[in-house]
Amino acid sequence: MPGSIYQLWNIFMRILISGGGTGGHIYPALAVATYLRDTYNAEILYLGSDDGLETQLVPAAGFRMETIKAGKLQRYVSVKTVKGIARVPVGMVQALGIVRKFRPDATFTSGGYVAVPAGLASKVNGVPLLLHQQDVPPNLSNKLIGPLASRISIAFAASQQYFPANKTLLLGNPIRQEILDVRQISVQEARKRLGLDPELPLLLVTGGSQGARHLNQVVARALPELLQFCQVLQISGQKLFAETQTLAESTMAGLEESLRQRYRLVAYLSDEMPLALQASELVVCRAGAATLSELAVLEKPSILVPLPPALGSSPQELNAETFSRAHAAEVIRNDALKPGLLISRVQHDINSASLLEMAQALKGFARPDATQDIAAAVVEMAQSKDTLAPAHKGRKV
Ligand SMILES: CC(=O)N[C@H]1[C@@H](OP(=O)(O)OP(=O)(O)OC[C@H]2O[C@@H](n3ccc(=O)[nH]c3=O)[C@H](O)[C@@H]2O)O[C@H](CO)[C@@H](O)[C@@H]1O
């Protein structure tokens, strides 16, 4: 509890935060950093890669940042791999210097290759490290620095199998406040605020922060049938907007205007994303960790089309499997997704008790307090400086 004496003490608390690469790694780190700063008055330094998305997002969020040369960790060999390896020792030396100078009381990392030198440099300097695992299976950087961590926070219980039980805490993924707040608004009201029909079921389609081409195309082809019984809000992803629009216009060409009105295509939603999730009856999406955590908190049933591992090293199939095994979501494999199958599944779900069943099962995955719980665990580590201090909530799994 951050009382006044604590806050006085906390003026002197310094926390190093690191995580990079995709928004999927940076946003949770920023959520925890913001909570630590605003609630515990902690001094934050963000350690990022000099060529990552964090160079834009972190200063925009108002945090001090130091950057290093972090090598990209790839499981295959290419020119990039060699260049990446060459950057590793340089980045390590830079990280060591930054940690020595800042002298943090604790470090929090949320994945991405920059987390490796941040974690190593913290360990070398005796700084306790809390490492956050967002997806069900650990990513490469977390596999590398997992053994150095004092604590590991996991988002889903299924991750427990990858880490030692005595230092693992099931705390969930940080979720932005706007998503938590939108629970106060009814589904009908959310649709109204988006200018949609308040009474017609809404199918939300999202391929994660970048969009998913195959998902976009299958949905666009299914529109003439889907629009007979629901309205569709499709988020294509910035780069895929034009091609999705062209396809959707051609498949809807013969449809009467009243049905065409039921379709809305956008490239990306920023402030309106929480409303769009809350307005939906069913979501068709990839199985990224942040998306799944948001669906759980809002109890939104979904048909998950996980990104297949062949397109990179995707943890999404395991994420999706975890949800479907608990009946918290349905799964269609990427290569099995065809317009006919999508139409029949959506039609069946919208008119059946399976939506209620999924909503009920999602409660088991919902962790609305993740940000504050993770922040509290970081503070506890910082205060005790004990690398294996007892869990603040005793929620070890
Ligand atoms: C291709 C890839 O590498 N994907 C990974 C990436 O996913 P990605 O970066 O796509 O992250 P997620 O799907 O987990 O989350 C997407 C986030 O973007 C938000 N959003 C999305 C669309 C939109 O229009 N507006 C908006 O605000 C969602 O609300 C959510 O908060 O990081 C995740 C978390 O480590 C991993 O699980 C994914 O496997």
The ligand as a Gaussian input file, in Angstrom:
#p B3LYP/6-31G(d) Opt

LIG

0 1
 C        2.774000     -11.106000     -35.517000
 C        3.306000     -11.101000     -34.129000
 O        4.502000     -11.106000     -33.892000
 N        2.373000     -11.098000     -33.159000
 C        2.748000     -11.062000     -31.754000
 C        2.504000      -9.663000     -31.242000
 O        1.151000      -9.412000     -31.563000
 P        0.510000      -7.989000     -31.678000
 O        1.539000      -6.916000     -31.570000
 O       -0.411000      -8.027000     -32.845000
 O       -0.273000      -7.983000     -30.305000
 P       -1.653000      -8.540000     -29.814000
 O       -2.504000      -9.202000     -30.814000
 O       -1.334000      -9.311000     -28.603000
 O       -2.323000      -7.156000     -29.394000
 C       -2.731000      -6.200000     -30.308000
 C       -2.998000      -4.949000     -29.526000
 O       -3.299000      -3.913000     -30.416000
 C       -4.550000      -3.339000     -30.070000
 N       -5.191000      -2.885000     -31.306000
 C       -5.310000      -3.719000     -32.371000
 C       -5.931000      -3.278000     -33.520000
 C       -6.421000      -1.959000     -33.567000
 O       -6.956000      -1.471000     -34.553000
 N       -6.272000      -1.168000     -32.469000
 C       -5.674000      -1.596000     -31.341000
 O       -5.588000      -0.840000     -30.375000
 C       -5.327000      -4.433000     -29.373000
 O       -6.347000      -3.888000     -28.563000
 C       -4.197000      -5.097000     -28.586000
 O       -3.935000      -4.380000     -27.408000
 O        2.740000      -9.575000     -29.827000
 C        1.947000     -10.466000     -29.035000
 C        2.307000     -10.263000     -27.564000
 O        3.640000     -10.568000     -27.330000
 C        2.153000     -11.916000     -29.481000
 O        1.255000     -12.733000     -28.775000
 C        1.891000     -12.045000     -30.965000
 O        2.150000     -13.377000     -31.402000

